[in-house]
């Protein structure tokens, strides 16, 4: 399952139903993104 998080460009229009959001997966993606962002600084 993919989450549409504000203009991700995946064609979902940025809207998802609240009961379809996988918060654990979203948290893992955020952790990976932040780790990558910190290493770039």
Biopython code that builds the backbone (N, CA, C, O; Angstrom):
import numpy as np
from Bio.PDB.StructureBuilder import StructureBuilder

atoms = [
    (1, "UNK", "N", (0.839, -1.181, 0.000)),
    (1, "UNK", "CA", (0.000, 0.000, 0.000)),
    (1, "UNK", "C", (0.879, 1.238, 0.000)),
    (1, "UNK", "O", (1.891, 1.298, 0.699)),
    (2, "UNK", "N", (0.482, 2.220, -0.789)),
    (2, "UNK", "CA", (1.232, 3.473, -0.844)),
    (2, "UNK", "C", (0.431, 4.573, -0.166)),
    (2, "UNK", "O", (-0.790, 4.644, -0.305)),
    (3, "UNK", "N", (1.119, 5.414, 0.555)),
    (3, "UNK", "CA", (0.473, 6.566, 1.155)),
    (3, "UNK", "C", (0.689, 7.777, 0.261)),
    (3, "UNK", "O", (1.784, 7.980, -0.263)),
    (4, "UNK", "N", (-0.354, 8.580, 0.086)),
    (4, "UNK", "CA", (-0.211, 9.813, -0.670)),
    (4, "UNK", "C", (0.019, 10.937, 0.322)),
    (4, "UNK", "O", (-0.901, 11.341, 1.032)),
    (5, "UNK", "N", (1.216, 11.431, 0.372)),
    (5, "UNK", "CA", (1.544, 12.458, 1.356)),
    (5, "UNK", "C", (1.844, 13.772, 0.647)),
    (5, "UNK", "O", (2.996, 14.077, 0.340)),
    (6, "UNK", "N", (0.814, 14.530, 0.395)),
    (6, "UNK", "CA", (0.961, 15.878, -0.128)),
    (6, "UNK", "C", (1.741, 16.014, -1.415)),
    (6, "UNK", "O", (2.871, 16.502, -1.391)),
    (7, "UNK", "N", (1.186, 15.605, -2.524)),
    (7, "UNK", "CA", (1.820, 15.812, -3.813)),
    (7, "UNK", "C", (3.012, 14.919, -4.057)),
    (7, "UNK", "O", (4.042, 15.382, -4.547)),
    (8, "UNK", "N", (2.894, 13.670, -3.732)),
    (8, "UNK", "CA", (3.981, 12.738, -3.970)),
    (8, "UNK", "C", (4.171, 12.408, -5.435)),
    (8, "UNK", "O", (5.165, 11.781, -5.802)),
    (9, "UNK", "N", (3.227, 12.823, -6.291)),
    (9, "UNK", "CA", (3.356, 12.576, -7.712)),
    (9, "UNK", "C", (2.989, 11.168, -8.117)),
    (9, "UNK", "O", (3.357, 10.722, -9.204)),
    (10, "UNK", "N", (2.264, 10.455, -7.258)),
    (10, "UNK", "CA", (1.895, 9.079, -7.595)),
    (10, "UNK", "C", (0.475, 8.976, -8.144)),
    (10, "UNK", "O", (-0.069, 7.877, -8.254)),
    (11, "UNK", "N", (-0.126, 10.114, -8.488)),
    (11, "UNK", "CA", (-1.432, 10.094, -9.124)),
    (11, "UNK", "C", (-2.601, 9.930, -8.182)),
    (11, "UNK", "O", (-3.735, 9.822, -8.648)),
    (12, "UNK", "N", (-2.381, 9.905, -6.875)),
    (12, "UNK", "CA", (-3.477, 9.705, -5.928)),
    (12, "UNK", "C", (-4.163, 11.019, -5.576)),
    (12, "UNK", "O", (-5.185, 11.007, -4.889)),
    (13, "UNK", "N", (-3.636, 12.136, -6.021)),
    (13, "UNK", "CA", (-4.267, 13.413, -5.756)),
    (13, "UNK", "C", (-4.008, 13.952, -4.360)),
    (13, "UNK", "O", (-4.532, 15.011, -4.014)),
    (14, "UNK", "N", (-3.226, 13.266, -3.551)),
    (14, "UNK", "CA", (-2.905, 13.746, -2.223)),
    (14, "UNK", "C", (-3.925, 13.393, -1.158)),
    (14, "UNK", "O", (-3.788, 13.827, -0.014)),
    (15, "UNK", "N", (-4.945, 12.614, -1.501)),
    (15, "UNK", "CA", (-5.967, 12.255, -0.532)),
    (15, "UNK", "C", (-5.991, 10.755, -0.305)),
    (15, "UNK", "O", (-5.957, 9.979, -1.260)),
    (16, "UNK", "N", (-6.050, 10.343, 0.949)),
    (16, "UNK", "CA", (-6.254, 8.939, 1.298)),
    (16, "UNK", "C", (-7.294, 8.862, 2.390)),
    (16, "UNK", "O", (-7.481, 9.802, 3.163)),
    (17, "UNK", "N", (-7.965, 7.735, 2.443)),
    (17, "UNK", "CA", (-8.898, 7.513, 3.539)),
    (17, "UNK", "C", (-8.109, 7.266, 4.815)),
    (17, "UNK", "O", (-7.068, 6.609, 4.799)),
    (18, "UNK", "N", (-8.616, 7.799, 5.917)),
    (18, "UNK", "CA", (-7.894, 7.688, 7.188)),
    (18, "UNK", "C", (-7.695, 6.237, 7.603)),
    (18, "UNK", "O", (-6.692, 5.913, 8.238)),
    (19, "UNK", "N", (-8.625, 5.364, 7.256)),
    (19, "UNK", "CA", (-8.490, 3.961, 7.672)),
    (19, "UNK", "C", (-7.546, 3.178, 6.765)),
    (19, "UNK", "O", (-7.312, 1.992, 7.000)),
    (20, "UNK", "N", (-7.003, 3.822, 5.735)),
    (20, "UNK", "CA", (-6.061, 3.139, 4.848)),
    (20, "UNK", "C", (-4.615, 3.527, 5.121)),
    (20, "UNK", "O", (-3.699, 2.987, 4.500)),
    (21, "UNK", "N", (-4.404, 4.452, 6.041)),
    (21, "UNK", "CA", (-3.043, 4.909, 6.323)),
    (21, "UNK", "C", (-2.344, 3.910, 7.234)),
    (21, "UNK", "O", (-2.849, 3.566, 8.303)),
    (22, "UNK", "N", (-1.184, 3.452, 6.801)),
    (22, "UNK", "CA", (-0.367, 2.540, 7.601)),
    (22, "UNK", "C", (0.667, 3.383, 8.345)),
    (22, "UNK", "O", (1.717, 3.721, 7.800)),
    (23, "UNK", "N", (0.353, 3.718, 9.607)),
    (23, "UNK", "CA", (1.204, 4.644, 10.344)),
    (23, "UNK", "C", (2.586, 4.076, 10.620)),
    (23, "UNK", "O", (3.564, 4.823, 10.650)),
    (24, "UNK", "N", (2.684, 2.774, 10.822)),
    (24, "UNK", "CA", (3.999, 2.167, 11.069)),
    (24, "UNK", "C", (4.895, 2.334, 9.845)),
    (24, "UNK", "O", (6.064, 2.703, 9.966)),
    (25, "UNK", "N", (4.342, 2.063, 8.677)),
    (25, "UNK", "CA", (5.101, 2.227, 7.442)),
    (25, "UNK", "C", (5.466, 3.700, 7.222)),
    (25, "UNK", "O", (6.583, 4.016, 6.813)),
    (26, "UNK", "N", (4.526, 4.580, 7.494)),
    (26, "UNK", "CA", (4.770, 6.007, 7.317)),
    (26, "UNK", "C", (5.880, 6.486, 8.251)),
    (26, "UNK", "O", (6.726, 7.287, 7.853)),
    (27, "UNK", "N", (5.876, 5.996, 9.491)),
    (27, "UNK", "CA", (6.908, 6.358, 10.457)),
    (27, "UNK", "C", (8.282, 5.865, 10.006)),
    (27, "UNK", "O", (9.280, 6.570, 10.151)),
    (28, "UNK", "N", (8.326, 4.650, 9.458)),
    (28, "UNK", "CA", (9.593, 4.106, 8.960)),
    (28, "UNK", "C", (10.113, 4.930, 7.784)),
    (28, "UNK", "O", (11.312, 5.195, 7.691)),
    (29, "UNK", "N", (9.216, 5.332, 6.888)),
    (29, "UNK", "CA", (9.626, 6.158, 5.754)),
    (29, "UNK", "C", (10.172, 7.505, 6.230)),
    (29, "UNK", "O", (11.173, 7.995, 5.708)),
    (30, "UNK", "N", (9.508, 8.097, 7.224)),
    (30, "UNK", "CA", (9.963, 9.374, 7.758)),
    (30, "UNK", "C", (11.337, 9.231, 8.406)),
    (30, "UNK", "O", (12.203, 10.086, 8.223)),
    (31, "UNK", "N", (11.537, 8.156, 9.160)),
    (31, "UNK", "CA", (12.845, 7.915, 9.778)),
    (31, "UNK", "C", (13.945, 7.810, 8.725)),
    (31, "UNK", "O", (15.024, 8.381, 8.883)),
    (32, "UNK", "N", (13.661, 7.070, 7.643)),
    (32, "UNK", "CA", (14.662, 6.929, 6.578)),
    (32, "UNK", "C", (14.954, 8.278, 5.925)),
    (32, "UNK", "O", (16.107, 8.609, 5.651)),
    (33, "UNK", "N", (13.896, 9.051, 5.681)),
    (33, "UNK", "CA", (14.070, 10.354, 5.045)),
    (33, "UNK", "C", (14.891, 11.292, 5.933)),
    (33, "UNK", "O", (15.799, 11.971, 5.453)),
    (34, "UNK", "N", (14.569, 11.328, 7.222)),
    (34, "UNK", "CA", (15.290, 12.216, 8.126)),
    (34, "UNK", "C", (16.742, 11.793, 8.286)),
    (34, "UNK", "O", (17.628, 12.643, 8.376)),
    (35, "UNK", "N", (16.994, 10.496, 8.323)),
    (35, "UNK", "CA", (18.370, 10.006, 8.424)),
    (35, "UNK", "C", (19.165, 10.433, 7.192)),
    (35, "UNK", "O", (20.327, 10.827, 7.297)),
    (36, "UNK", "N", (18.524, 10.351, 6.024)),
    (36, "UNK", "CA", (19.181, 10.764, 4.785)),
    (36, "UNK", "C", (19.421, 12.278, 4.799)),
    (36, "UNK", "O", (20.487, 12.740, 4.392)),
    (37, "UNK", "N", (18.448, 13.038, 5.259)),
    (37, "UNK", "CA", (18.575, 14.493, 5.290)),
    (37, "UNK", "C", (19.694, 14.926, 6.236)),
    (37, "UNK", "O", (20.440, 15.855, 5.927)),
    (38, "UNK", "N", (19.814, 14.262, 7.381)),
    (38, "UNK", "CA", (20.870, 14.621, 8.334)),
    (38, "UNK", "C", (22.250, 14.320, 7.764)),
    (38, "UNK", "O", (23.196, 15.065, 8.018)),
    (39, "UNK", "N", (22.378, 13.247, 7.004)),
    (39, "UNK", "CA", (23.696, 12.910, 6.458)),
    (39, "UNK", "C", (24.097, 13.865, 5.336)),
    (39, "UNK", "O", (25.285, 14.012, 5.049)),
    (40, "UNK", "N", (23.126, 14.514, 4.700)),
    (40, "UNK", "CA", (23.437, 15.460, 3.628)),
    (40, "UNK", "C", (23.923, 16.797, 4.169)),
    (40, "UNK", "O", (24.638, 17.520, 3.476)),
    (41, "UNK", "N", (23.547, 17.133, 5.391)),
    (41, "UNK", "CA", (23.951, 18.427, 5.975)),
    (41, "UNK", "C", (25.401, 18.461, 6.360)),
    (41, "UNK", "O", (25.883, 19.478, 6.861)),
]
sb = StructureBuilder()
sb.init_structure("model")
sb.init_model(0)
sb.init_chain("A")
sb.init_seg("    ")
for serial, (resi, resn, name, xyz) in enumerate(atoms, 1):
    if name == "N":
        sb.init_residue(resn, " ", resi, " ")
    sb.init_atom(name, np.array(xyz, "f"), 0.0, 1.0, " ", f" {name:<3s}", serial, name[0])
structure = sb.get_structure()
